[in-house]
Amino acid sequence: MLISFGCPVSGAWAEPETLSTIARQAEESGYHGLWAFQRLLVGRDQDLAPVYHSVLDPIVALTWAAAATSRIRLGVSVINLPYVSPAYLAKQAGSLDRLSGGRFDLGLGTGWSEIEFEATGSDPKPRGPRTEEYLEVLKALFSAEETEFAGRFYRVPPSRMRPAPGRAGGPPVLLGGTADVALRRAGRIAAGWVSSSRTTLPEIARGVRIVRESAEAAGRDPDSLRIVVRGVVQAGRRDEAIPLSGDWAQIRAGAERYAEAGATELFYEPNWDPRIGGIDADPRAAAELGAEVLAGLAPNH
């Protein structure tokens, strides 16, 4: 199982120098990738966790991290596809992939915040057909060949998008979601599945089974699919409900449980710790704790 890390995009530690420093240190420490996430805004009456109250744009943050590194992969878990047209996202994702030398992984979801749907003038429904058509458009635009697309939800007049992404065919696209239909879709049409912060260990194991069964039914190699797990970390405080909590040995032991469940990649996610990703935390203390977590769980140690 590959080990990655959640980069500074939320709350107090989401500062320019901290993002650059953590990105460089993660690369030097042998982490496979850096992962960001998306949150556009928080409604006045929404009761959301501290991690969501101040979040950098993931494409911009990962581009910043790309400039500070040369080898580590860069992923987003996830961008909500209803918020932006596939043509616009293809330009952003393709550009980041090219500038980073083909290091970008694109995670997509359909969203859940009614506030954000209203603010972006978007509608996720019907989720399945919309997602499948969105991926068709991305694939066509990533090819850099002339594209013409006329679907139920999206249209692209005869045109070409250049420059091409850094990786032939564009960034790998992973899909989020927890419903059975979403898991089967990931197995059928995507490069893999990426879990949410709320997915429990038993749900990971169940999701792996559904994704791989769907891939096999579609004639794909189930072992080729990626299973990327966002693992919320709570350092220094043991909570039996949180596998990645406690001291470094306890957290590493928790990580092994995800590997046994079928994860191919786990990224330690410190942003969900209010001491790090909380908006009211002290920026210096948050950065120091984030760096401590990165060093304590580094694959090279």
C-alpha positions as CSV (number, residue, x, y, z in Angstrom):
1,M,0.0,0.0,0.0
2,L,1.3,3.4,-1.0
3,I,1.5,6.1,1.7
4,S,0.6,9.7,0.9
5,F,-0.2,12.8,2.8
6,G,-2.9,15.5,3.0
7,C,-1.3,18.9,2.1
8,P,-2.0,22.2,3.9
9,V,-5.3,23.4,2.3
10,S,-7.5,24.0,5.3
11,G,-7.5,26.4,8.2
12,A,-4.6,27.8,10.1
13,W,-1.8,25.9,8.4
14,A,-2.9,26.7,4.9
15,E,-0.3,29.3,4.3
16,P,2.0,29.8,1.3
17,E,5.3,28.9,3.0
18,T,3.8,26.0,5.0
19,L,2.4,24.5,1.8
20,S,5.7,24.8,0.0
21,T,7.6,23.4,3.0
22,I,5.3,20.5,3.7
23,A,5.3,19.6,-0.1
24,R,9.1,19.5,-0.2
25,Q,9.4,17.6,3.1
26,A,6.8,15.0,2.0
27,E,8.8,14.4,-1.2
28,E,12.1,14.1,0.7
29,S,10.5,11.7,3.2
30,G,9.3,9.3,0.6
31,Y,5.6,9.9,0.5
32,H,3.9,8.8,-2.7
33,G,1.6,11.8,-3.1
34,L,0.0,14.9,-1.8
35,W,-3.8,15.2,-1.6
36,A,-6.1,18.3,-1.5
37,F,-9.9,18.6,-1.3
38,Q,-12.6,21.1,-2.3
39,R,-14.9,23.2,-0.3
40,L,-16.3,26.4,-2.0
41,L,-18.1,28.1,0.8
42,V,-20.1,27.6,4.0
43,G,-23.6,28.8,4.3
44,R,-24.7,31.1,7.2
45,D,-26.8,28.4,8.7
46,Q,-24.7,25.3,7.8
47,D,-23.3,23.4,10.7
48,L,-20.1,22.1,9.2
49,A,-16.9,20.7,10.8
50,P,-14.0,23.2,11.4
51,V,-12.0,21.8,8.5
52,Y,-14.5,23.2,5.9
53,H,-14.6,26.8,7.1
54,S,-11.5,28.0,5.3
55,V,-10.2,26.0,2.3
56,L,-7.8,26.8,-0.5
57,D,-8.8,26.0,-4.1
58,P,-7.3,22.5,-4.7
59,I,-6.1,23.1,-8.2
60,V,-4.3,26.3,-7.2
61,A,-2.9,24.7,-4.1
62,L,-1.6,21.7,-5.9
63,T,-0.1,23.9,-8.6
64,W,1.7,25.7,-5.8
65,A,2.9,22.4,-4.4
66,A,4.0,21.2,-7.9
67,A,6.3,24.2,-8.2
68,A,8.1,23.2,-5.0
69,T,8.5,19.6,-5.9
70,S,9.6,17.4,-8.8
71,R,8.6,13.7,-8.1
72,I,5.7,13.4,-5.7
73,R,2.2,12.9,-7.1
74,L,-0.5,15.4,-6.7
75,G,-4.2,14.5,-6.2
76,V,-7.5,16.0,-5.4
77,S,-10.2,14.2,-3.5
78,V,-12.6,15.4,-4.8
79,I,-13.7,18.1,-7.2
80,N,-17.5,18.2,-7.5
81,L,-18.2,17.9,-11.2
82,P,-21.6,19.7,-11.3
83,Y,-19.9,22.9,-10.2
84,V,-17.9,23.4,-13.4
85,S,-18.1,22.5,-17.0
86,P,-16.0,19.5,-18.2
87,A,-14.3,21.8,-20.7
88,Y,-13.2,24.2,-18.0
89,L,-12.0,21.5,-15.7
90,A,-10.2,19.7,-18.6
91,K,-8.2,22.9,-19.2
92,Q,-7.3,23.3,-15.5
93,A,-6.5,19.6,-14.9
94,G,-4.6,19.3,-18.2
95,S,-2.5,22.4,-17.5
96,L,-1.6,21.2,-14.0
97,D,-0.7,17.8,-15.3
98,R,1.5,19.3,-18.0
99,L,3.2,21.8,-15.6
100,S,3.9,19.0,-13.1
101,G,5.2,16.5,-15.6
102,G,2.2,14.2,-15.5
103,R,1.9,13.9,-11.8
104,F,-1.8,14.8,-11.3
105,D,-4.6,12.5,-10.2
106,L,-8.1,13.8,-10.6
107,G,-10.7,12.7,-8.1
108,L,-14.3,13.6,-9.0
109,G,-17.5,13.6,-7.0
110,T,-21.1,14.8,-7.4
111,G,-21.3,17.0,-4.3
112,W,-23.7,17.2,-1.4
113,S,-24.0,20.9,-0.3
114,E,-27.2,22.5,-1.4
115,I,-25.6,25.9,-0.7
116,E,-22.9,25.2,-3.2
117,F,-25.3,23.9,-5.8
118,E,-27.2,27.1,-5.6
119,A,-24.1,29.3,-5.7
120,T,-22.8,27.6,-8.8
121,G,-26.1,27.3,-10.5
122,S,-25.6,23.5,-10.7
123,D,-27.7,20.4,-10.3
124,P,-26.1,17.0,-9.7
125,K,-29.1,15.0,-10.9
126,P,-29.2,12.5,-12.4
127,R,-25.9,11.7,-10.8
128,G,-25.0,8.6,-12.8
129,P,-25.7,9.6,-16.3
130,R,-24.2,13.1,-15.7
131,T,-21.0,11.6,-14.3
132,E,-20.5,9.1,-17.1
133,E,-21.0,11.8,-19.8
134,Y,-18.6,14.2,-17.9
135,L,-15.9,11.5,-18.1
136,E,-16.5,11.0,-21.8
137,V,-16.0,14.7,-22.4
138,L,-12.8,14.8,-20.3
139,K,-11.4,11.8,-22.2
140,A,-12.1,13.4,-25.6
141,L,-10.5,16.8,-24.6
142,F,-7.5,15.2,-22.9
143,S,-6.6,13.5,-26.3
144,A,-5.7,16.9,-27.8
145,E,-7.4,15.7,-31.0
146,E,-10.3,17.6,-32.5
147,T,-13.4,17.0,-30.5
148,E,-17.1,17.3,-31.1
149,F,-19.5,16.2,-28.4
150,A,-23.3,16.5,-28.3
151,G,-24.7,14.8,-25.2
152,R,-27.6,15.0,-22.9
153,F,-25.9,17.4,-20.5
154,Y,-22.8,18.7,-22.2
155,R,-21.9,20.0,-25.6
156,V,-18.5,20.7,-27.2
157,P,-18.5,22.3,-30.7
158,P,-15.8,21.0,-33.1
159,S,-12.6,22.2,-31.4
160,R,-9.3,21.2,-30.0
161,M,-7.8,21.7,-26.5
162,R,-4.0,22.3,-26.3
163,P,-1.5,21.9,-24.9
164,A,-2.0,18.2,-24.2
165,P,-1.7,17.0,-20.6
166,G,1.7,15.8,-19.4
167,R,0.5,12.2,-19.3
168,A,-0.8,10.6,-22.5
169,G,-4.6,10.4,-22.2
170,G,-4.7,12.9,-19.4
171,P,-4.7,12.5,-15.6
172,P,-6.2,9.3,-14.1
173,V,-9.7,9.9,-13.0
174,L,-10.9,8.4,-9.8
175,L,-14.5,8.6,-8.5
176,G,-15.8,9.1,-5.0
177,G,-19.2,8.1,-3.6
178,T,-20.4,5.6,-1.1
179,A,-23.7,4.3,-2.6
180,D,-23.5,0.9,-4.3
181,V,-24.3,2.4,-7.6
182,A,-21.5,4.9,-7.3
183,L,-19.0,2.2,-6.3
184,R,-20.1,0.0,-9.2
185,R,-19.6,3.0,-11.5
186,A,-16.1,3.6,-10.2
187,G,-15.2,0.0,-11.0
188,R,-16.8,0.1,-14.4
189,I,-15.4,3.4,-15.9
190,A,-12.8,5.0,-13.7
191,A,-9.2,4.4,-12.7
192,G,-10.4,3.6,-9.2
193,W,-12.3,4.8,-6.1
194,V,-11.4,7.4,-3.6
195,S,-13.1,7.3,-0.2
196,S,-14.5,10.2,1.9
197,S,-13.3,11.3,5.3
198,R,-16.4,9.6,6.8
199,T,-15.9,6.2,5.3
200,T,-15.3,3.6,8.1
201,L,-12.9,0.7,7.9
202,P,-15.8,-1.9,7.3
203,E,-17.2,0.4,4.6
204,I,-13.8,0.5,2.9
205,A,-13.6,-3.3,2.8
206,R,-17.2,-3.5,1.4
207,G,-16.4,-0.7,-1.1
208,V,-13.3,-2.5,-2.3
209,R,-15.3,-5.7,-2.9
210,I,-18.1,-3.9,-4.9
211,V,-15.6,-1.8,-7.0
212,R,-13.6,-4.8,-8.0
213,E,-16.6,-7.0,-8.7
214,S,-17.9,-4.3,-10.9
215,A,-14.6,-4.0,-12.7
216,E,-14.4,-7.7,-13.3
217,A,-18.0,-7.8,-14.6
218,A,-17.1,-5.1,-17.1
219,G,-14.2,-7.1,-18.4
220,R,-11.5,-5.1,-16.6
221,D,-8.7,-6.3,-14.4
222,P,-10.0,-5.7,-10.9
223,D,-6.4,-5.6,-9.5
224,S,-5.5,-2.7,-11.8
225,L,-8.0,-0.4,-10.1
226,R,-6.7,2.0,-7.4
227,I,-8.4,2.2,-4.0
228,V,-7.4,5.5,-2.4
229,V,-8.3,6.0,1.2
230,R,-8.5,9.4,3.0
231,G,-7.4,8.4,6.5
232,V,-8.2,11.1,9.1
233,V,-5.3,11.3,11.6
234,Q,-5.6,12.2,15.3
235,A,-2.1,12.3,16.6
236,G,-1.4,11.9,20.3
237,R,-4.9,11.1,21.4
238,R,-6.2,7.5,21.1
239,D,-9.8,7.0,20.0
240,E,-10.8,3.4,19.2
241,A,-13.4,4.7,16.7
242,I,-10.5,6.4,14.7
243,P,-8.1,3.7,13.4
244,L,-5.4,6.4,12.7
245,S,-5.2,7.8,16.2
246,G,-2.8,7.6,19.2
247,D,1.0,7.4,19.0
248,W,2.9,6.7,15.8
249,A,3.0,3.0,16.3
250,Q,-0.8,2.8,16.9
251,I,-1.4,5.0,13.8
252,R,0.8,2.8,11.6
253,A,-0.9,-0.3,13.0
254,G,-4.2,1.3,11.9
255,A,-2.8,1.9,8.5
256,E,-2.1,-1.8,8.1
257,R,-5.8,-2.5,8.7
258,Y,-6.6,-0.4,5.7
259,A,-4.1,-2.3,3.6
260,E,-5.7,-5.6,4.8
261,A,-9.1,-4.2,3.7
262,G,-7.8,-3.7,0.2
263,A,-6.6,-0.1,0.0
264,T,-3.8,0.4,-2.6
265,E,-3.0,3.9,-1.3
266,L,-3.7,5.6,2.0
267,F,-3.1,9.3,2.6
268,Y,-2.7,10.5,6.1
269,E,-5.1,13.4,6.5
270,P,-4.1,16.0,9.1
271,N,-6.5,18.7,7.9
272,W,-9.4,17.2,9.9
273,D,-7.5,17.8,13.2
274,P,-8.8,21.2,14.5
275,R,-5.4,21.9,15.9
276,I,-4.1,21.9,12.4
277,G,-7.0,22.6,10.0
278,G,-9.1,24.7,12.3
279,I,-9.5,28.3,11.3
280,D,-8.9,29.6,14.9
281,A,-5.8,27.6,15.5
282,D,-2.4,29.3,15.8
283,P,-0.8,29.2,12.4
284,R,2.7,28.5,13.7
285,A,1.6,25.8,16.1
286,A,-0.6,24.2,13.4
287,A,2.3,24.1,10.9
288,E,4.6,22.6,13.6
289,L,2.1,19.9,14.5
290,G,1.5,19.1,10.8
291,A,5.2,18.8,10.2
292,E,5.5,16.6,13.2
293,V,2.8,14.3,11.9
294,L,4.4,14.2,8.5
295,A,7.8,13.2,10.0
296,G,6.4,10.8,12.5
297,L,4.5,8.8,9.8
298,A,7.0,9.1,7.0
299,P,7.4,6.0,4.8
300,N,11.2,6.3,4.9
301,H,11.3,6.0,8.8
